[in-house]
């Protein structure tokens, strides 16, 4: 069962996407949102517009260096789940929790996805199976789907 659930947003370009993450994190009871690299962070006009105030009360931390952030979270005992469609990634719906209590969901940049360096240190790489012609969802939509599914499976909601 999940006791702590964090989301990491490295190098997300759009403040609107970041704001959507804050709003979803609030709605689902995510414990912490970590922002890193060139991801915008509050106070920020675009974030505020889509977060509708959630950026004022969802816990968040900004790290300039994503590697430093991930090293810290690994030392804290987080299990890393990256959301990326690559060869060998598992469908989100087929993932089963074992004894992971601290989960860190890592999303990727809107254009390039999750970096190779992050994929290498991920404990699990999950994908959302697509039914249409496009290869991916918007990052905030994909993150919302993954957060909900993981929190539901981990019995935190």
Backbone as JSON Lines, residues from 0, in Angstrom:
{"i":0,"aa":"X","n":[0.84,-1.18,0.0],"ca":[0.0,0.0,0.0],"c":[0.89,1.25,0.0]}
{"i":1,"aa":"X","n":[0.53,2.21,-0.81],"ca":[1.29,3.46,-0.89],"c":[1.05,4.31,0.36]}
{"i":2,"aa":"X","n":[2.14,4.81,0.93],"ca":[2.03,5.75,2.05],"c":[2.45,7.15,1.62]}
{"i":3,"aa":"X","n":[3.39,7.24,0.65],"ca":[3.87,8.53,0.16],"c":[3.93,8.47,-1.37]}
{"i":4,"aa":"X","n":[3.35,9.48,-2.0],"ca":[3.32,9.53,-3.47],"c":[3.8,10.91,-3.91]}
{"i":5,"aa":"X","n":[4.88,10.92,-4.67],"ca":[5.45,12.16,-5.19],"c":[5.46,12.14,-6.7]}
{"i":6,"aa":"X","n":[5.46,13.31,-7.3],"ca":[5.55,13.45,-8.74],"c":[6.75,14.34,-9.04]}
{"i":7,"aa":"X","n":[7.55,13.93,-10.04],"ca":[8.71,14.72,-10.47],"c":[8.45,15.21,-11.89]}
{"i":8,"aa":"X","n":[8.63,16.52,-12.09],"ca":[8.42,17.15,-13.39],"c":[9.72,17.81,-13.84]}
{"i":9,"aa":"X","n":[10.6,17.06,-14.51],"ca":[11.85,17.65,-14.99],"c":[11.69,18.27,-16.37]}
{"i":10,"aa":"X","n":[12.15,19.5,-16.51],"ca":[12.2,20.18,-17.81],"c":[10.87,20.21,-18.56]}
{"i":11,"aa":"X","n":[9.8,20.5,-17.83],"ca":[8.5,20.71,-18.46],"c":[8.48,22.16,-18.95]}
{"i":12,"aa":"X","n":[8.15,22.36,-20.2],"ca":[8.23,23.7,-20.79],"c":[7.05,24.61,-20.42]}
{"i":13,"aa":"X","n":[5.87,24.04,-20.34],"ca":[4.66,24.86,-20.21],"c":[4.22,25.06,-18.77]}
{"i":14,"aa":"X","n":[4.08,26.32,-18.39],"ca":[3.51,26.63,-17.09],"c":[2.07,26.16,-16.97]}
{"i":15,"aa":"X","n":[1.35,26.13,-18.08],"ca":[-0.03,25.63,-18.07],"c":[-0.05,24.14,-17.69]}
{"i":16,"aa":"X","n":[0.89,23.37,-18.24],"ca":[0.97,21.95,-17.88],"c":[1.32,21.78,-16.41]}
{"i":17,"aa":"X","n":[2.25,22.58,-15.92],"ca":[2.65,22.5,-14.51],"c":[1.45,22.84,-13.62]}
{"i":18,"aa":"X","n":[0.71,23.87,-13.97],"ca":[-0.48,24.24,-13.21],"c":[-1.51,23.12,-13.18]}
{"i":19,"aa":"X","n":[-1.69,22.46,-14.32],"ca":[-2.63,21.32,-14.37],"c":[-2.17,20.21,-13.44]}
{"i":20,"aa":"X","n":[-0.86,19.98,-13.35],"ca":[-0.34,18.98,-12.42],"c":[-0.67,19.35,-10.97]}
{"i":21,"aa":"X","n":[-0.5,20.62,-10.62],"ca":[-0.82,21.04,-9.27],"c":[-2.29,20.78,-8.94]}
{"i":22,"aa":"X","n":[-3.14,21.11,-9.88],"ca":[-4.58,20.94,-9.63],"c":[-4.94,19.47,-9.48]}
{"i":23,"aa":"X","n":[-4.37,18.62,-10.35],"ca":[-4.63,17.18,-10.26],"c":[-4.02,16.61,-8.99]}
{"i":24,"aa":"X","n":[-2.81,17.04,-8.64],"ca":[-2.16,16.57,-7.42],"c":[-3.03,16.87,-6.2]}
{"i":25,"aa":"X","n":[-3.61,18.05,-6.17],"ca":[-4.51,18.4,-5.07],"c":[-5.72,17.47,-5.06]}
{"i":26,"aa":"X","n":[-6.34,17.31,-6.19],"ca":[-7.55,16.49,-6.28],"c":[-7.35,15.04,-5.9]}
{"i":27,"aa":"X","n":[-6.15,14.52,-6.15],"ca":[-5.87,13.11,-5.88],"c":[-5.12,12.87,-4.58]}
{"i":28,"aa":"X","n":[-4.72,13.92,-3.9],"ca":[-4.02,13.75,-2.64],"c":[-2.56,13.38,-2.77]}
{"i":29,"aa":"X","n":[-1.92,13.83,-3.86],"ca":[-0.49,13.6,-4.04],"c":[0.25,14.34,-2.92]}
{"i":30,"aa":"X","n":[1.27,13.7,-2.36],"ca":[1.97,14.28,-1.21],"c":[2.91,15.43,-1.57]}
{"i":31,"aa":"X","n":[3.57,15.35,-2.73],"ca":[4.56,16.36,-3.06],"c":[4.79,16.41,-4.57]}
{"i":32,"aa":"X","n":[4.95,17.61,-5.09],"ca":[5.32,17.82,-6.49],"c":[6.73,18.41,-6.51]}
{"i":33,"aa":"X","n":[7.62,17.74,-7.22],"ca":[9.0,18.21,-7.36],"c":[9.19,18.73,-8.78]}
{"i":34,"aa":"X","n":[9.72,19.93,-8.89],"ca":[9.97,20.58,-10.16],"c":[11.48,20.71,-10.31]}
{"i":35,"aa":"X","n":[11.98,20.49,-11.54],"ca":[13.43,20.6,-11.71],"c":[13.79,21.07,-13.11]}
{"i":36,"aa":"X","n":[15.07,21.46,-13.23],"ca":[15.56,21.93,-14.52],"c":[14.9,23.25,-14.89]}
{"i":37,"aa":"X","n":[14.47,23.37,-16.15],"ca":[13.85,24.62,-16.57],"c":[12.33,24.64,-16.41]}
{"i":38,"aa":"X","n":[11.8,23.68,-15.66],"ca":[10.37,23.68,-15.36],"c":[10.02,24.96,-14.59]}
{"i":39,"aa":"X","n":[8.99,25.69,-15.03],"ca":[8.6,26.88,-14.27],"c":[8.04,26.5,-12.9]}
{"i":40,"aa":"X","n":[8.17,27.4,-11.94],"ca":[7.68,27.13,-10.59],"c":[7.0,28.38,-10.04]}
{"i":41,"aa":"X","n":[6.1,28.19,-9.07],"ca":[5.38,29.33,-8.51],"c":[6.32,30.33,-7.83]}
{"i":42,"aa":"X","n":[5.93,31.61,-7.8],"ca":[4.75,32.16,-8.46],"c":[5.0,32.33,-9.96]}
{"i":43,"aa":"X","n":[4.01,31.97,-10.74],"ca":[4.12,32.01,-12.2],"c":[2.71,32.17,-12.77]}
{"i":44,"aa":"X","n":[2.53,33.12,-13.65],"ca":[1.2,33.46,-14.18],"c":[0.5,32.26,-14.82]}
{"i":45,"aa":"X","n":[1.2,31.52,-15.69],"ca":[0.58,30.38,-16.37],"c":[0.21,29.27,-15.38]}
{"i":46,"aa":"X","n":[1.09,29.03,-14.4],"ca":[0.79,28.0,-13.39],"c":[-0.47,28.39,-12.62]}
{"i":47,"aa":"X","n":[-0.51,29.63,-12.16],"ca":[-1.65,30.1,-11.38],"c":[-2.96,30.0,-12.16]}
{"i":48,"aa":"X","n":[-2.89,30.28,-13.46],"ca":[-4.1,30.26,-14.29],"c":[-4.75,28.88,-14.33]}
{"i":49,"aa":"X","n":[-3.94,27.82,-14.45],"ca":[-4.52,26.48,-14.54],"c":[-4.61,25.78,-13.19]}
{"i":50,"aa":"X","n":[-3.77,26.15,-12.23],"ca":[-3.8,25.51,-10.91],"c":[-5.0,25.98,-10.09]}
{"i":51,"aa":"X","n":[-5.52,27.15,-10.39],"ca":[-6.66,27.73,-9.67],"c":[-6.46,27.72,-8.16]}
{"i":52,"aa":"X","n":[-5.25,28.05,-7.72],"ca":[-4.96,28.15,-6.3],"c":[-4.28,26.92,-5.7]}
{"i":53,"aa":"X","n":[-4.29,25.8,-6.4],"ca":[-3.67,24.58,-5.85],"c":[-2.17,24.77,-5.65]}
{"i":54,"aa":"X","n":[-1.57,25.66,-6.41],"ca":[-0.13,25.93,-6.25],"c":[0.17,26.63,-4.92]}
{"i":55,"aa":"X","n":[-0.86,27.13,-4.25],"ca":[-0.67,27.77,-2.96],"c":[-0.65,26.77,-1.8]}
{"i":56,"aa":"X","n":[-1.21,25.58,-1.99],"ca":[-1.26,24.65,-0.86],"c":[-0.77,23.24,-1.14]}
{"i":57,"aa":"X","n":[-0.53,22.84,-2.38],"ca":[0.11,21.55,-2.65],"c":[1.6,21.73,-2.35]}
{"i":58,"aa":"X","n":[2.16,20.82,-1.57],"ca":[3.59,20.92,-1.25],"c":[4.42,20.72,-2.51]}
{"i":59,"aa":"X","n":[5.42,21.59,-2.68],"ca":[6.28,21.49,-3.85],"c":[7.68,21.96,-3.48]}
{"i":60,"aa":"X","n":[8.64,21.48,-4.26],"ca":[10.04,21.88,-4.11],"c":[10.64,21.99,-5.5]}
{"i":61,"aa":"X","n":[11.49,22.99,-5.67],"ca":[12.21,23.15,-6.94],"c":[13.68,22.81,-6.74]}
{"i":62,"aa":"X","n":[14.23,22.02,-7.66],"ca":[15.65,21.69,-7.72],"c":[16.17,22.1,-9.08]}
{"i":63,"aa":"X","n":[17.27,22.8,-9.13],"ca":[17.89,23.16,-10.41],"c":[18.36,21.89,-11.13]}
{"i":64,"aa":"X","n":[19.02,21.0,-10.4],"ca":[19.59,19.78,-10.99],"c":[18.7,18.58,-10.71]}
{"i":65,"aa":"X","n":[18.15,17.99,-11.76],"ca":[17.29,16.82,-11.61],"c":[18.04,15.66,-10.97]}
{"i":66,"aa":"X","n":[19.31,15.48,-11.32],"ca":[20.1,14.39,-10.75],"c":[20.21,14.49,-9.24]}
{"i":67,"aa":"X","n":[20.4,15.7,-8.71],"ca":[20.47,15.9,-7.26],"c":[19.13,15.54,-6.61]}
{"i":68,"aa":"X","n":[18.05,15.95,-7.24],"ca":[16.72,15.64,-6.74],"c":[16.49,14.13,-6.68]}
{"i":69,"aa":"X","n":[16.79,13.44,-7.77],"ca":[16.55,12.0,-7.82],"c":[17.44,11.24,-6.85]}
{"i":70,"aa":"X","n":[18.65,11.72,-6.67],"ca":[19.55,11.1,-5.7],"c":[18.96,11.24,-4.29]}
{"i":71,"aa":"X","n":[18.44,12.41,-3.97],"ca":[17.81,12.64,-2.67],"c":[16.61,11.7,-2.49]}
{"i":72,"aa":"X","n":[15.74,11.63,-3.49],"ca":[14.54,10.79,-3.38],"c":[14.9,9.31,-3.27]}
{"i":73,"aa":"X","n":[15.92,8.87,-3.97],"ca":[16.36,7.47,-3.89],"c":[16.84,7.18,-2.48]}
{"i":74,"aa":"X","n":[17.6,8.1,-1.89],"ca":[18.08,7.92,-0.51],"c":[16.92,7.89,0.48]}
{"i":75,"aa":"X","n":[15.84,8.57,0.14],"ca":[14.65,8.57,0.98],"c":[13.8,7.3,0.8]}
{"i":76,"aa":"X","n":[14.22,6.43,-0.11],"ca":[13.55,5.14,-0.28],"c":[12.42,5.11,-1.29]}
{"i":77,"aa":"X","n":[12.39,6.08,-2.2],"ca":[11.33,6.09,-3.2],"c":[11.58,5.08,-4.31]}
{"i":78,"aa":"X","n":[10.51,4.46,-4.78],"ca":[10.5,3.56,-5.92],"c":[10.17,4.42,-7.14]}
{"i":79,"aa":"X","n":[11.06,4.43,-8.13],"ca":[10.9,5.31,-9.29],"c":[10.1,4.64,-10.42]}
{"i":80,"aa":"X","n":[9.01,5.28,-10.8],"ca":[8.22,4.86,-11.95],"c":[8.27,5.97,-12.98]}
{"i":81,"aa":"X","n":[8.85,5.7,-14.13],"ca":[8.85,6.66,-15.23],"c":[7.71,6.32,-16.17]}
{"i":82,"aa":"X","n":[7.07,7.35,-16.69],"ca":[5.99,7.16,-17.66],"c":[6.56,7.49,-19.04]}
{"i":83,"aa":"X","n":[6.79,6.45,-19.82],"ca":[7.4,6.63,-21.14],"c":[7.12,5.4,-21.99]}
{"i":84,"aa":"X","n":[6.78,5.63,-23.24],"ca":[6.53,4.52,-24.15],"c":[7.82,4.2,-24.89]}
{"i":85,"aa":"X","n":[8.47,3.12,-24.48],"ca":[9.69,2.65,-25.13],"c":[9.59,1.13,-25.25]}
{"i":86,"aa":"X","n":[10.5,0.56,-25.99],"ca":[10.52,-0.89,-26.08],"c":[10.8,-1.46,-24.69]}
{"i":87,"aa":"X","n":[9.96,-2.36,-24.25],"ca":[10.13,-2.98,-22.94],"c":[9.31,-2.34,-21.83]}
{"i":88,"aa":"X","n":[8.68,-1.19,-22.09],"ca":[7.85,-0.59,-21.05],"c":[6.58,-1.43,-20.88]}
{"i":89,"aa":"X","n":[6.04,-1.42,-19.67],"ca":[4.84,-2.2,-19.34],"c":[3.6,-1.31,-19.43]}
{"i":90,"aa":"X","n":[2.48,-1.89,-19.83],"ca":[1.23,-1.13,-19.8],"c":[0.89,-0.74,-18.35]}
{"i":91,"aa":"X","n":[0.48,0.48,-18.16],"ca":[0.11,1.0,-16.85],"c":[-0.89,0.09,-16.15]}
{"i":92,"aa":"X","n":[-1.88,-0.38,-16.88],"ca":[-2.93,-1.21,-16.3],"c":[-2.46,-2.57,-15.8]}
{"i":93,"aa":"X","n":[-1.3,-3.01,-16.25],"ca":[-0.79,-4.32,-15.83],"c":[0.19,-4.24,-14.67]}
{"i":94,"aa":"X","n":[0.54,-3.03,-14.26],"ca":[1.49,-2.89,-13.15],"c":[0.83,-3.3,-11.85]}
{"i":95,"aa":"X","n":[1.54,-4.1,-11.06],"ca":[1.06,-4.54,-9.75],"c":[2.06,-4.13,-8.68]}
{"i":96,"aa":"X","n":[1.56,-3.56,-7.61],"ca":[2.41,-3.18,-6.49],"c":[2.85,-4.41,-5.74]}
{"i":97,"aa":"X","n":[4.06,-4.35,-5.24],"ca":[4.56,-5.38,-4.36],"c":[4.51,-4.81,-2.93]}
{"i":98,"aa":"X","n":[5.64,-4.35,-2.44],"ca":[5.68,-3.78,-1.1],"c":[6.13,-2.32,-1.11]}
{"i":99,"aa":"X","n":[6.0,-1.66,-2.26],"ca":[6.43,-0.26,-2.37],"c":[5.5,0.64,-1.56]}
{"i":100,"aa":"X","n":[6.08,1.42,-0.66],"ca":[5.3,2.36,0.13],"c":[5.54,3.8,-0.29]}
{"i":101,"aa":"X","n":[6.69,4.06,-0.9],"ca":[7.03,5.41,-1.37],"c":[7.19,5.35,-2.88]}
{"i":102,"aa":"X","n":[6.3,6.01,-3.58],"ca":[6.3,5.99,-5.04],"c":[6.63,7.37,-5.57]}
{"i":103,"aa":"X","n":[7.48,7.4,-6.58],"ca":[7.82,8.64,-7.26],"c":[7.51,8.45,-8.74]}
{"i":104,"aa":"X","n":[6.51,9.15,-9.23],"ca":[6.15,9.11,-10.65],"c":[6.92,10.21,-11.36]}
{"i":105,"aa":"X","n":[7.68,9.82,-12.39],"ca":[8.49,10.77,-13.13],"c":[7.92,10.94,-14.53]}
{"i":106,"aa":"X","n":[7.62,12.17,-14.89],"ca":[7.1,12.49,-16.22],"c":[8.21,13.09,-17.06]}
{"i":107,"aa":"X","n":[7.99,13.11,-18.36],"ca":[9.02,13.64,-19.25],"c":[8.64,14.94,-19.91]}
{"i":108,"aa":"X","n":[9.63,15.55,-20.5],"ca":[9.48,16.76,-21.28],"c":[8.45,16.55,-22.39]}
{"i":109,"aa":"X","n":[7.71,17.61,-22.72],"ca":[6.64,17.52,-23.72],"c":[7.12,17.05,-25.09]}
{"i":110,"aa":"X","n":[8.35,17.32,-25.45],"ca":[8.86,16.94,-26.77],"c":[9.73,15.69,-26.72]}
{"i":111,"aa":"X","n":[10.65,15.65,-25.77],"ca":[11.65,14.59,-25.75],"c":[11.31,13.44,-24.81]}
{"i":112,"aa":"X","n":[10.33,13.58,-23.95],"ca":[9.96,12.52,-23.02],"c":[10.94,12.43,-21.86]}
{"i":113,"aa":"X","n":[10.95,11.28,-21.21],"ca":[11.84,11.04,-20.07],"c":[13.24,10.79,-20.61]}
{"i":114,"aa":"X","n":[14.24,11.43,-20.01],"ca":[15.61,11.31,-20.49],"c":[16.16,9.89,-20.28]}
{"i":115,"aa":"X","n":[17.15,9.53,-21.09],"ca":[17.82,8.22,-20.97],"c":[18.41,8.04,-19.58]}
{"i":116,"aa":"X","n":[19.01,9.09,-19.03],"ca":[19.62,8.99,-17.7],"c":[18.58,8.62,-16.65]}
{"i":117,"aa":"X","n":[17.4,9.21,-16.75],"ca":[16.35,8.9,-15.77],"c":[15.8,7.5,-16.02]}
{"i":118,"aa":"X","n":[15.62,7.13,-17.27],"ca":[15.12,5.78,-17.56],"c":[16.05,4.71,-16.99]}
{"i":119,"aa":"X","n":[17.36,4.96,-17.04],"ca":[18.34,3.99,-16.53],"c":[18.21,3.76,-15.03]}
{"i":120,"aa":"X","n":[17.8,4.77,-14.27],"ca":[17.68,4.59,-12.82],"c":[16.25,4.31,-12.37]}
{"i":121,"aa":"X","n":[15.34,4.19,-13.32],"ca":[13.95,3.91,-12.98],"c":[13.8,2.45,-12.55]}
{"i":122,"aa":"X","n":[12.96,2.24,-11.55],"ca":[12.67,0.88,-11.1],"c":[11.64,0.22,-12.01]}
{"i":123,"aa":"X","n":[10.82,1.04,-12.62],"ca":[9.78,0.55,-13.53],"c":[9.51,1.61,-14.57]}
{"i":124,"aa":"X","n":[9.26,1.19,-15.81],"ca":[8.89,2.1,-16.89],"c":[7.53,1.65,-17.39]}
{"i":125,"aa":"X","n":[6.56,2.53,-17.26],"ca":[5.19,2.22,-17.64],"c":[4.75,3.1,-18.8]}
{"i":126,"aa":"X","n":[3.79,2.6,-19.55],"ca":[3.24,3.35,-20.67],"c":[1.72,3.3,-20.62]}
{"i":127,"aa":"X","n":[1.11,4.3,-21.21],"ca":[-0.34,4.31,-21.39],"c":[-0.59,3.83,-22.82]}
{"i":128,"aa":"X","n":[-1.32,2.74,-22.93],"ca":[-1.61,2.22,-24.26],"c":[-2.54,3.17,-25.0]}
{"i":129,"aa":"X","n":[-2.17,3.46,-26.24],"ca":[-2.93,4.4,-27.06],"c":[-3.81,3.64,-28.04]}
{"i":130,"aa":"X","n":[-5.01,4.12,-28.23],"ca":[-5.96,3.5,-29.16],"c":[-6.07,4.27,-30.48]}
{"i":131,"aa":"X","n":[-5.74,5.54,-30.46],"ca":[-5.88,6.38,-31.64],"c":[-4.63,6.43,-32.48]}
{"i":132,"aa":"X","n":[-4.52,7.43,-33.31],"ca":[-3.39,7.58,-34.22],"c":[-2.19,8.27,-33.6]}
{"i":133,"aa":"X","n":[-2.43,9.11,-32.6],"ca":[-1.34,9.82,-31.95],"c":[-0.56,8.85,-31.06]}
{"i":134,"aa":"X","n":[0.7,9.18,-30.82],"ca":[1.56,8.29,-30.03],"c":[1.54,8.6,-28.54]}
{"i":135,"aa":"X","n":[0.99,9.77,-28.16],"ca":[1.02,10.12,-26.75],"c":[-0.06,11.14,-26.42]}
{"i":136,"aa":"X","n":[-0.34,11.24,-25.12],"ca":[-1.23,12.26,-24.59],"c":[-0.4,13.49,-24.24]}
{"i":137,"aa":"X","n":[-1.07,14.61,-24.03],"ca":[-0.43,15.78,-23.43],"c":[0.15,15.34,-22.09]}
{"i":138,"aa":"X","n":[1.29,15.9,-21.69],"ca":[1.98,15.45,-20.48],"c":[1.11,15.59,-19.23]}
{"i":139,"aa":"X","n":[0.33,16.63,-19.12],"ca":[-0.5,16.78,-17.93],"c":[-1.66,15.77,-17.93]}
{"i":140,"aa":"X","n":[-2.17,15.44,-19.1],"ca":[-3.23,14.44,-19.21],"c":[-2.66,13.06,-18.88]}
{"i":141,"aa":"X","n":[-1.52,12.73,-19.47],"ca":[-0.88,11.44,-19.21],"c":[-0.55,11.31,-17.72]}
{"i":142,"aa":"X","n":[-0.02,12.38,-17.15],"ca":[0.3,12.35,-15.73],"c":[-0.92,12.14,-14.87]}
{"i":143,"aa":"X","n":[-2.03,12.76,-15.23],"ca":[-3.28,12.61,-14.47],"c":[-3.78,11.17,-14.53]}
{"i":144,"aa":"X","n":[-3.74,10.58,-15.72],"ca":[-4.16,9.19,-15.87],"c":[-3.28,8.28,-15.01]}
{"i":145,"aa":"X","n":[-1.98,8.47,-15.09],"ca":[-1.04,7.62,-14.35],"c":[-1.18,7.82,-12.84]}
{"i":146,"aa":"X","n":[-1.27,9.07,-12.4],"ca":[-1.43,9.32,-10.97],"c":[-2.68,8.62,-10.43]}
{"i":147,"aa":"X","n":[-3.78,8.77,-11.13],"ca":[-5.04,8.16,-10.67],"c":[-4.91,6.64,-10.61]}
{"i":148,"aa":"X","n":[-4.42,6.04,-11.68],"ca":[-4.3,4.58,-11.73],"c":[-3.37,4.05,-10.63]}
{"i":149,"aa":"X","n":[-2.22,4.69,-10.47],"ca":[-1.26,4.23,-9.47],"c":[-1.79,4.41,-8.05]}
{"i":150,"aa":"X","n":[-2.39,5.55,-7.78],"ca":[-2.94,5.78,-6.45],"c":[-4.1,4.83,-6.14]}
{"i":151,"aa":"X","n":[-4.89,4.54,-7.14],"ca":[-6.0,3.58,-6.95],"c":[-5.46,2.18,-6.69]}
{"i":152,"aa":"X","n":[-4.51,1.75,-7.5],"ca":[-3.92,0.41,-7.32],"c":[-3.16,0.31,-6.01]}
{"i":153,"aa":"X","n":[-2.54,1.4,-5.59],"ca":[-1.78,1.41,-4.34],"c":[-2.65,1.69,-3.13]}
{"i":154,"aa":"X","n":[-3.95,1.74,-3.32],"ca":[-4.94,1.91,-2.26],"c":[-4.76,3.19,-1.45]}
{"i":155,"aa":"X","n":[-4.33,4.25,-2.15],"ca":[-4.24,5.55,-1.47],"c":[-5.48,6.4,-1.75]}
{"i":156,"aa":"X","n":[-6.28,6.01,-2.76],"ca":[-7.57,6.67,-2.99],"c":[-8.65,5.6,-3.11]}
